[in-house]
Amino acid sequence: MDKMHIQAQLKQLLSRGYTINDVRQMLTAPKNLLEQVIAEYQQERNFNQQNMNIQRQQAEYAMHLGSGR
């Protein structure tokens, strides 16, 4: 199983409500490759979450500035 296939399966299973621990049990792939894909997924998710938080804070700040007028 190649890395891209594992990434697709991981995202699909997580979107269906499975946990990362469930995915570890379900996917048959070399452990080091599976752990690498999981780590990359978590890193990407954290990056996206940080970006969303920054955008939310910027929007709140802009609304605060606009409310004073």
Buried (B, 14 or more C-beta within 10 A) or exposed (E): EEEEEBBEBBBEBBEEEBEEEEBBEEBEBEEEBBEBBBEEBEEEEEEEEEEEEEEEEEEEEEEEEEEEE
